[in-house]
Every structure is written in C-alpha cells, then in structure tokens.
Amino acid sequence: MNINSLTSSSSSTTSLTGNATTSSQSTTATNAVSPVLQKLVQRVQTDMDATKAQLSSFGLLKSAVATSQSAAQALGKLSATSSADDVTKAVGVFFNAFNGVAAAAKTAASGTATLAASQAATRVDKDMQRALSNSPAMTDAMKLLGLRLQSDGTLTHDAKKFAASLQSNPAAVRAALAKLGQKVDAAASNELANNGNVTDGVSNLNQHNTGLTAQQKALAQAVQAAQAKLSSASVSSGLAAYAAQSKG
C-alpha cells in the first residue's frame, strides 16, 4: 500500500450536514489508517537512521584509506640514509594503517541502508588486499618484510624476520617497501577517485537518503491530512447529534 492509497482511503469524510452514521464510518476509516501511517513513518525513520550510520562508517573508511595511502607513500621516501629505527617505524605505521582499512571496510559493509553501498565497501577491502597479492614479486617482497596477508584481509608482521632482513640486506628491504608502497598508493588512489568505490558508496547512500527525505515529507503530510479529517469527522458527528436532539 502506497502513501496515495492510504490518504485516498480516508477521503470519505462527510460534510457538516451529513448524518451520524456516515460520520461514524468516516471516523472509523481514519482511525484505521492512522496506525498504518505511523508504522510507515517509523519504518522510514529507521531506514534514515541506518543510512546516517552507514554514511558515517563510509566517512571513517575514506579517512582510513587516505591514511593508508599516506603511510604507503612514506615507504617510498625511505632512503639509504634512513636509520633502521626510521624504517621500522614507517613499517609499523603502514601496518596499522592498512589494518585500519580492513576494519573500516568491514564496518561499512555491515551497514543495512543499501546493498550497493555494502558491496562498494567490500570491494574496497578486496582491492586493497589484491594490491599486496597480485604478483610473485609482491609475494617475495612480503616474505622478505615478514608480512603476511590473512584471510580476513588484515596483515600480520613477523618483527624478528623483518629485523633480520633489515640487518642483513637493508637495500633489499627498502626496495621491497618501495614496491609495496607504490602498489598500495595506487590502490588507495583508485578507491578515493571520483569513480572509486568509496565515492560510489557515499553517492549511493546520499541518493538513498534524498529519497527517504521525500518519503518522510509525504508521510508527514499524510498524517496531517488524516488528523484533519478525523477532526472534521468529529465535528460532523457532534452537529448530527445536536440536530437529532433538537428534532426530539
């Protein structure tokens, strides 16, 4: 049942000269519509709350992807003069930032507002994982760095293996980090682009919210109309009763 059918179903209110029976029927019809309208109002509000929550989670996802991109770019800026502590710190920052994307993507994907937005968030997670596993060279780099991609999309880091690699072959570690950083930087750029998954998800949710706002406005008008007709029916019923008593 749509909003128009709901409002039209309550259009049988009588004129001020109608009889008490017709007025009573109209009042009953209006009362019958009101609970349905209230359920629709609650349903739309629940959907709007879910949309707002998922939009918020996409905001966090966007921030996480941007942070991961910055951390990835920092890996490419390490040089022969960078100390072991600087290199280790840069890897730690990247590790936390990448895992932050995985967590934020899963939160955004679990939103209930729209399926399209949830799917967009899932694609962000998958694309970022793919950046670290799409070639034998990247697999070798990950092994050298002591990094491993888990099934849930997060990274684990073998700190001892990384420290040993850094001590024995610092140039190879820097090259591996530069390769990793380049891949993740490119992946993040794609996700944040105007046609990227983050942008698509936000756009979809904004469009959904616009539609819900229009529905909410129409429902508010329908509720007001039902209330006005109920009031009119009550006046008509009172006049009919007065007329009957006057004739008696």
Buried (B, 14 or more C-beta within 10 A) or exposed (E): EEBEEBBEBBEEBBEEEBEBEBBBBBBEBBEEBBEBBEEBBEEBEEBBEBBBBBBBBBBBBBBBBBBBBBBBBBBBEBEEEBEEEEBBEBBBBBBBBBBBBBBBBBBBBEBBBBEBBBBBBBBBBEBBBEBBEEEEEBEEBBBBBBBBBEEEBBBEBBEEBBBEBBEEEBEBBBBBBBBBBBBBBEBBEBBBEEEBBBBBBBBBBEEBBEEBEEBBEBBEEBBEBBEEBBEBBBEBBEBBEEEEEEEE
